């Protein structure tokens, strides 16, 4: 069964986009009841005199300055001796300084906690990501799940998708495919492309019952139309193989090309193979070779195998058996069965590599273990040790 595609789990949105005020205000330094202070940022502010000092109400938050103490929403901070207090909310995080010396500074977690408590579903989803990834805070998966479910119930599709991924991949919670599917379907029905692709994966890979390639292709098409590169590649494979849709190599090549433009690894390798074979577009083995090079060095075994064949045969590049052997070796170590068998042949035949029956046997056995049944005949044909 195909391993589930693993996008970056719970990627953190830009916090400043969440927290930054829409309209910043500022005031020049002023003195009230012996306290000199300035205020920068925020969307609303009021300044009041209080017994022995001054109070600033900034976006509903209270900053009281009395003597050497500054209280923020009732929490005291020692300011020591100073000439001026500066209150700055321009970044979306409250910072209070005394003569340039920071005495109180909100963290990103503080901002998220406050926004989540006020019902902001984006903040809930982002705070959950911090809690799961242990970013600036101790890992707390149960609370993260509660926040994600709360955000999802408020209609936050990112939270629906993150719940689906958590229960599908099982990195932080036990795998629960029914719950994963339910959350993915909610996100998919809300129009989220990645959720639509996850639903397609459930149907295509038979993660809950028998595979349903036609339904999978329908969901992949919805996600692909929104630019999801993994869905473009999976739908391309469906058209290439006639799985769930009528075979259409031209459509497949076009989808692989879209995925390749998005730098999707499998999509790039599939597009390179289409160029190599002339499947659905004009054959161009030089272009296929250059396309495969884009992903071969970072573990794309299909690209590595194509480069090996190109170097072995001299199609699309200069013939070089030793370079071919290296690419076969890389692909075989990434789990490509045929690459392992071809490497065994090179050792057996002393073709680009020193003749070595031991190495040949090793690679034929590896190919057999990886699923290339034809390697058995190669093994049987080797001389006894």
C-alpha positions as CSV (number, residue, x, y, z in Angstrom):
1,X,0.0,0.0,0.0
2,X,1.2,3.5,-0.8
3,X,2.5,5.3,2.3
4,X,0.3,8.3,3.1
5,X,1.6,11.6,1.9
6,X,3.1,13.5,4.7
7,X,2.8,17.3,4.4
8,X,4.4,19.4,7.0
9,X,2.2,18.8,10.1
10,X,0.7,21.8,11.7
11,X,2.7,24.4,10.0
12,X,2.7,27.7,12.0
13,X,0.8,30.6,10.3
14,X,2.4,34.0,10.4
15,X,1.6,35.2,13.9
16,X,1.9,38.9,13.0
17,X,-0.8,38.5,10.4
18,X,-2.9,37.2,13.2
19,X,-2.0,39.7,15.9
20,X,-1.0,43.0,14.3
21,X,-3.5,45.8,14.9
22,X,-5.4,47.2,11.9
23,X,-4.7,50.9,12.8
24,X,-1.8,52.0,14.9
25,X,-2.1,55.0,17.2
26,X,0.7,56.9,19.0
27,X,1.0,59.6,21.5
28,X,3.9,61.9,22.3
29,X,5.4,61.7,25.8
30,X,3.1,63.1,28.4
31,X,3.2,63.5,32.2
32,X,0.3,62.8,34.5
33,X,0.5,62.7,38.3
34,X,4.3,62.7,38.1
35,X,4.5,59.8,35.6
36,X,6.0,60.5,32.2
37,X,5.0,58.0,29.5
38,X,4.3,57.4,25.8
39,X,2.0,55.0,24.0
40,X,2.6,53.6,20.5
41,X,0.3,51.2,18.6
42,X,-3.0,49.7,19.3
43,X,-6.4,50.4,17.7
44,X,-8.0,52.2,20.7
45,X,-6.5,53.9,23.8
46,X,-7.6,56.1,26.6
47,X,-5.5,57.7,29.3
48,X,-6.8,58.3,32.9
49,X,-5.3,59.7,36.1
50,X,-5.4,57.3,39.0
51,X,-4.3,57.8,42.6
52,X,-0.5,58.4,42.5
53,X,-0.1,57.8,38.8
54,X,-1.7,57.1,35.4
55,X,-3.6,54.3,33.6
56,X,-3.6,53.5,29.9
57,X,-6.4,51.4,28.5
58,X,-5.0,50.0,25.3
59,X,-7.2,47.8,23.2
60,X,-9.1,46.9,26.4
61,X,-6.0,46.2,28.4
62,X,-5.1,48.1,31.5
63,X,-1.5,49.4,32.1
64,X,-1.3,51.2,35.4
65,X,1.9,53.1,36.4
66,X,2.3,54.1,40.0
67,X,5.7,54.9,41.5
68,X,8.1,52.2,40.6
69,X,5.4,49.6,39.7
70,X,3.7,49.0,36.4
71,X,0.7,46.7,36.4
72,X,-0.5,45.1,33.2
73,X,-4.0,43.7,33.6
74,X,-3.3,43.5,37.4
75,X,0.1,41.7,37.2
76,X,2.8,43.9,38.8
77,X,6.2,44.5,37.2
78,X,9.1,46.4,38.9
79,X,10.2,49.4,36.8
80,X,12.8,50.6,39.3
81,X,13.7,54.3,38.9
82,X,13.1,55.8,35.6
83,X,12.4,59.0,33.7
84,X,9.9,57.7,31.2
85,X,7.7,54.6,30.6
86,X,7.2,53.5,27.0
87,X,4.2,51.4,26.0
88,X,4.5,49.8,22.6
89,X,1.9,47.6,20.8
90,X,2.9,48.2,17.2
91,X,4.1,44.5,16.7
92,X,0.8,43.1,18.1
93,X,2.7,42.1,21.2
94,X,2.7,44.5,24.2
95,X,6.1,45.7,25.3
96,X,6.6,48.0,28.3
97,X,10.0,49.7,28.8
98,X,11.5,52.0,31.4
99,X,14.1,54.3,29.8
100,X,14.6,51.7,27.1
101,X,14.9,48.8,29.6
102,X,12.2,46.2,28.8
103,X,10.3,45.3,32.0
104,X,7.4,43.4,30.4
105,X,7.2,41.8,27.0
106,X,4.5,39.5,25.7
107,X,5.5,36.4,24.0
108,X,3.8,34.9,20.9
109,X,2.2,32.4,23.3
110,X,0.8,35.2,25.4
111,X,-0.8,36.8,22.3
112,X,-2.2,33.5,21.1
113,X,-3.6,32.6,24.5
114,X,-5.4,35.9,24.8
115,X,-6.8,35.7,21.2
116,X,-7.9,32.1,21.7
117,X,-9.6,32.9,25.0
118,X,-11.5,35.6,23.0
119,X,-12.8,33.0,20.5
120,X,-10.3,33.5,17.7
121,X,-10.3,30.2,15.8
122,X,-7.1,31.0,13.9
123,X,-5.4,31.7,17.2
124,X,-6.7,28.3,18.6
125,X,-5.3,26.5,15.6
126,X,-1.9,28.2,15.8
127,X,-1.7,27.8,19.5
128,X,-2.4,24.1,19.0
129,X,0.5,23.9,16.6
130,X,2.8,25.5,19.2
131,X,1.7,23.0,21.8
132,X,2.1,20.0,19.6
133,X,5.5,21.0,18.2
134,X,6.7,22.2,21.6
135,X,7.5,25.6,20.2
136,X,8.2,28.2,22.9
137,X,6.0,26.1,25.3
138,X,6.0,22.5,26.7
139,X,4.3,19.9,24.6
140,X,0.6,19.4,25.6
141,X,-1.1,17.2,23.1
142,X,-4.5,16.8,24.9
143,X,-4.9,20.6,25.2
144,X,-3.8,21.0,21.5
145,X,-6.5,18.5,20.5
146,X,-9.1,20.4,22.5
147,X,-8.1,23.7,20.8
148,X,-8.2,22.1,17.4
149,X,-11.6,20.6,17.9
150,X,-12.9,24.0,19.3
151,X,-11.5,25.8,16.2
152,X,-12.8,23.2,13.8
153,X,-16.3,23.5,15.4
154,X,-16.1,27.2,14.7
155,X,-15.5,26.4,11.0
156,X,-11.6,26.7,10.9
157,X,-10.7,24.4,8.0
158,X,-7.0,24.4,8.9
159,X,-7.9,22.9,12.2
160,X,-10.1,20.2,10.5
161,X,-7.2,19.3,8.2
162,X,-4.7,19.2,11.1
163,X,-7.0,16.9,13.1
164,X,-7.3,14.7,10.0
165,X,-3.5,14.5,9.7
166,X,-2.9,13.9,13.4
167,X,-5.2,10.9,13.4
168,X,-4.0,9.6,10.1
169,X,-0.2,9.8,10.7
170,X,-0.2,8.9,14.4
171,X,2.9,11.0,15.2
172,X,1.5,12.5,18.4
173,X,-1.7,10.5,19.0
174,X,-2.7,6.9,18.2
175,X,-3.8,6.3,14.6
176,X,-7.5,6.6,14.3
177,X,-8.5,6.4,10.7
178,X,-12.3,6.8,11.1
179,X,-11.7,10.1,13.0
180,X,-9.1,11.2,10.5
181,X,-11.5,10.5,7.6
182,X,-14.4,12.3,9.4
183,X,-12.3,15.5,9.9
184,X,-10.8,15.3,6.4
185,X,-14.3,15.1,4.9
186,X,-15.5,18.1,6.9
187,X,-12.6,20.1,5.6
188,X,-13.0,18.8,2.1
189,X,-16.7,19.7,2.0
190,X,-15.7,23.2,3.2
191,X,-13.5,23.5,0.1
192,X,-10.1,22.9,1.6
193,X,-7.8,21.5,-1.1
194,X,-5.5,19.6,1.2
195,X,-8.5,18.0,2.9
196,X,-9.9,17.0,-0.4
197,X,-6.6,15.4,-1.3
198,X,-6.6,13.5,2.0
199,X,-10.1,12.2,1.3
200,X,-8.9,11.1,-2.1
201,X,-6.0,9.3,-0.5
202,X,-8.4,7.4,1.8
203,X,-10.4,6.2,-1.2
204,X,-7.4,5.6,-3.5
205,X,-5.3,3.7,-1.0
206,X,-8.2,1.8,0.6
207,X,-7.5,3.2,4.1
208,X,-11.0,2.3,5.1
209,X,-12.1,-0.7,3.1
210,X,-11.6,-1.6,-0.5
211,X,-10.0,1.0,-2.8
212,X,-12.4,3.1,-4.8
213,X,-10.3,4.7,-7.5
214,X,-13.2,6.5,-9.2
215,X,-14.2,8.3,-6.1
216,X,-10.5,9.0,-5.3
217,X,-10.0,10.6,-8.7
218,X,-13.0,12.8,-8.1
219,X,-11.6,14.2,-4.9
220,X,-8.1,14.5,-6.4
221,X,-9.5,16.5,-9.3
222,X,-11.1,19.0,-6.8
223,X,-7.9,19.4,-5.0
224,X,-5.8,19.5,-8.1
225,X,-8.0,22.3,-9.6
226,X,-7.0,24.4,-6.5
227,X,-3.3,23.8,-7.1
228,X,-2.5,21.0,-4.7
229,X,0.6,19.5,-6.2
230,X,0.2,16.1,-4.5
231,X,-3.3,15.8,-5.8
232,X,-2.1,16.8,-9.3
233,X,0.4,14.0,-9.2
234,X,-2.1,11.4,-7.9
235,X,-4.7,12.4,-10.5
236,X,-2.0,12.2,-13.2
237,X,-1.1,8.7,-12.1
238,X,-4.9,7.8,-12.3
239,X,-5.0,9.1,-15.9
240,X,-1.7,7.4,-16.8
241,X,-2.8,4.0,-15.4
242,X,-6.5,4.3,-16.3
243,X,-7.4,3.9,-12.6
244,X,-10.8,5.3,-11.8
245,X,-10.8,7.3,-15.0
246,X,-10.4,6.5,-18.7
247,X,-6.7,6.4,-19.6
248,X,-5.5,9.7,-21.0
249,X,-1.7,10.1,-21.3
250,X,-1.9,13.7,-22.5
251,X,-4.0,14.6,-19.4
252,X,-1.6,12.7,-17.2
253,X,1.5,14.5,-18.6
254,X,-0.2,17.9,-18.2
255,X,-0.9,17.1,-14.5
256,X,2.6,15.8,-13.9
257,X,4.0,19.0,-15.4
258,X,1.8,21.1,-13.1
259,X,3.1,19.2,-10.1
260,X,6.7,19.5,-11.4
261,X,6.3,23.3,-11.6
262,X,5.4,23.2,-7.9
263,X,8.6,21.3,-7.3
264,X,6.7,18.2,-6.2
265,X,9.2,15.3,-6.1
266,X,7.1,12.4,-7.4
267,X,5.3,14.7,-9.9
268,X,8.7,15.8,-11.2
269,X,9.9,12.3,-11.6
270,X,6.6,11.2,-13.3
271,X,6.9,14.2,-15.7
272,X,10.5,13.2,-16.5
273,X,9.4,9.7,-17.2
274,X,6.6,11.0,-19.5
275,X,9.2,13.0,-21.4
276,X,11.5,10.0,-21.6
277,X,8.7,7.7,-22.9
278,X,7.0,10.3,-25.1
279,X,3.8,9.4,-23.2
280,X,1.2,12.1,-23.8
281,X,3.7,14.6,-25.1
282,X,6.6,14.6,-27.6
283,X,9.5,12.4,-26.6
284,X,12.5,14.5,-25.4
285,X,15.1,12.4,-23.5
286,X,17.5,15.3,-23.0
287,X,14.8,17.3,-21.3
288,X,13.8,14.2,-19.3
289,X,17.3,13.8,-18.1
290,X,17.5,17.5,-17.0
291,X,14.1,17.2,-15.3
292,X,15.1,14.1,-13.4
293,X,18.2,15.8,-12.2
294,X,16.1,18.3,-10.3
295,X,15.0,15.7,-7.7
296,X,17.4,12.8,-8.0
297,X,19.9,14.2,-5.5
298,X,17.3,14.5,-2.8
299,X,16.0,11.0,-2.8
300,X,13.7,10.8,-5.8
301,X,14.3,7.1,-6.6
302,X,12.3,7.1,-9.8
303,X,14.4,10.1,-11.0
304,X,17.5,8.3,-9.9
305,X,16.6,5.2,-11.9
306,X,15.9,7.3,-15.0
307,X,19.3,8.9,-14.7
308,X,20.9,5.5,-14.3
309,X,19.2,4.2,-17.5
310,X,20.2,7.4,-19.4
311,X,23.8,7.1,-18.4
312,X,23.9,3.4,-19.0
313,X,22.4,3.7,-22.5
314,X,23.7,7.1,-23.5
315,X,20.2,8.4,-24.2
316,X,19.7,12.0,-23.2
317,X,23.3,12.3,-22.0
318,X,26.8,11.0,-22.6
319,X,27.1,7.2,-21.9
320,X,28.9,6.5,-18.7
321,X,28.6,3.1,-17.0
322,X,30.2,4.2,-13.8
323,X,27.9,7.1,-13.3
324,X,25.0,4.8,-14.2
325,X,26.1,2.4,-11.4
326,X,26.1,5.2,-8.9
327,X,22.6,6.2,-9.8
328,X,21.5,2.6,-9.7
329,X,23.0,2.3,-6.3
330,X,21.3,5.4,-5.0
331,X,17.9,4.3,-6.4
332,X,18.3,0.8,-5.0
333,X,19.1,2.2,-1.6
334,X,15.9,4.2,-1.8
335,X,14.0,0.9,-2.4
336,X,13.9,0.7,-6.2
337,X,13.8,-3.1,-7.0
338,X,14.7,-2.9,-10.6
339,X,17.7,-0.6,-9.8
340,X,19.0,-3.3,-7.4
341,X,18.7,-5.9,-10.1
342,X,20.4,-3.8,-12.7
343,X,23.2,-3.2,-10.2
344,X,23.6,-6.9,-9.6
345,X,23.8,-7.4,-13.4
346,X,26.6,-4.8,-13.6
347,X,28.6,-6.6,-10.9
348,X,27.9,-10.0,-12.5
349,X,28.9,-8.9,-16.0
350,X,31.8,-6.6,-14.9
351,X,30.1,-3.8,-16.9
352,X,31.1,-0.5,-15.4
353,X,31.9,-2.2,-12.2
354,X,34.5,-4.8,-11.1
355,X,33.2,-8.3,-11.6
356,X,32.1,-9.4,-8.1
357,X,29.8,-12.5,-7.6
358,X,29.3,-11.7,-3.9
359,X,28.1,-8.1,-4.7
360,X,26.0,-9.5,-7.6
361,X,24.3,-12.0,-5.2
362,X,23.7,-9.3,-2.6
363,X,21.9,-7.0,-5.1
364,X,19.9,-9.8,-6.7
365,X,18.7,-10.8,-3.3
366,X,17.9,-7.2,-2.5
367,X,15.9,-6.9,-5.7
368,X,14.0,-10.0,-4.9
369,X,13.2,-8.8,-1.4
370,X,12.0,-5.5,-2.9
371,X,9.6,-7.3,-5.1
372,X,11.4,-7.9,-8.5
373,X,10.6,-11.6,-9.0
374,X,12.8,-11.8,-12.2
375,X,15.9,-11.5,-9.9
376,X,15.4,-15.1,-8.9
377,X,16.5,-16.3,-12.3
378,X,19.6,-14.1,-12.0
379,X,20.4,-15.6,-8.6
380,X,19.9,-19.1,-9.9
381,X,22.3,-18.4,-12.7
382,X,25.2,-17.3,-10.5
383,X,28.0,-19.7,-9.9
384,X,28.2,-21.3,-6.5
385,X,30.4,-19.6,-3.9
